[in-house]
Amino acid sequence: MTDLLDKDKSNLITELSNAAIPEKAIKVLENETDKLVLKYNEQSDSERERETAAYLMQAVRLALPLIDSTGTTKVWEHDKEPKKAKSSSDRISIPSALLMFAGIVLCIYAMFPLIIAGMEASEPATTRELVIRMIAVFGGLAAGILGGLLVRRGPVRTVKEQQVEIHVDADKLYRYYRTVILSVDQSLEEVSARERWDKREQAGNIDGRPATTPELDLFSDLLAASYSGDPEYALEKIEAIKYYLHRQQIEVVDYSDSTKQYFDMMPGTKTGTIRPAMVADGNLLKKGLASTRK
């Protein structure tokens, strides 16, 4: 499977480079994984190896998002419209509060007596008193203004919008993926070695069991008859098959009115057995074929 991957190296790296971002690169590797399984199974003669390859590559496919594919990282940043901080962030400091309080007191001190005097129609204040109260008014206004200026305003924040773009390293991603495929090949080689060993252990077996001496003698005689070129000798050895089956408690049955239930029938020019049936203890093992005259 690694050889198949190496043959497709150039195309794969090109596709990974064009994919650019990890999400698209993983999709490229998923497609490559599917292609490798198909190509491998086409050239494999072992059913066990094909099943193992499909299972392992499915595991690889599920693990692809875990492969480190990070290459360069680009961060795009641009300013959005500035936003003023919330009003709750405006704070009145102690000096500003004191100044505003002092301004209010001075204004009250300056204006209150004048208002009372006007309401009671008392004698007007002297020039000296008016000057003092005017100074108090202006002083109170100045203290109030200064206190207002000292109020802590919430900062105006500039909102920045960021866009992060992560690019894949195609060569790095290919190396990691090839390492994974090498691991798959090692597992497949273990399966292949185990299968070869099983075949060695089963050498000489017939249907999973050791061949018996009567079986070997029968097969040897039939082969000798086929090599001899003598039809009579060949027919004689074929008769030995009936004896061998009889020893296995399998009877060869020819067609007759009493055995016709063991046969499939087909029309012919005469009635007779085309292929005998095989019966063991009254149970049909292999149905025979017979012809009947039209």
HELIX and SHEET records of a PDB file:
HELIX    1   1 THR A    2  LYS A    7  1                                   6    
HELIX    2   2 LYS A    9  ALA A   19  1                                  11    
HELIX    3   3 PRO A   22  GLN A   43  1                                  22    
HELIX    4   4 GLU A   47  ALA A   63  1                                  17    
HELIX    5   5 LEU A   64  LEU A   66  5                                   3    
HELIX    6   6 SER A   87  SER A   89  5                                   3    
HELIX    7   7 ILE A   94  GLU A  120  1                                  27    
HELIX    8   8 THR A  127  LEU A  149  1                                  23    
HELIX    9   9 ALA A  170  GLU A  201  1                                  32    
HELIX   10  10 THR A  213  SER A  228  1                                  16    
HELIX   11  11 PRO A  231  ARG A  247  1                                  17    
HELIX   12  12 LYS A  260  TYR A  262  5                                   3    
SHEET    1   A 2 THR A  70  ASP A  79  0                                        
SHEET    2   A 2 LYS A 160  VAL A 168 -1                                        
SHEET    1   B 2 LYS A  83  LYS A  84  0                                        
SHEET    2   B 2 VAL A 156  ARG A 157 -1                                        
SHEET    1   C 2 ASN A 205  ILE A 206  0                                        
SHEET    2   C 2 ARG A 209  PRO A 210 -1                                        
SHEET    1   D 3 GLU A 251  VAL A 253  0                                        
SHEET    2   D 3 ALA A 277  ALA A 280 -1                                        
SHEET    3   D 3 ASN A 283  LYS A 286 -1                                        
SHEET    1   E 3 PHE A 263  GLY A 268  0                                        
SHEET    2   E 3 GLY A 288  ARG A 293  1                                        
SHEET    3   E 3 GLY A 272  ARG A 275 -1                                        
END                                                                             
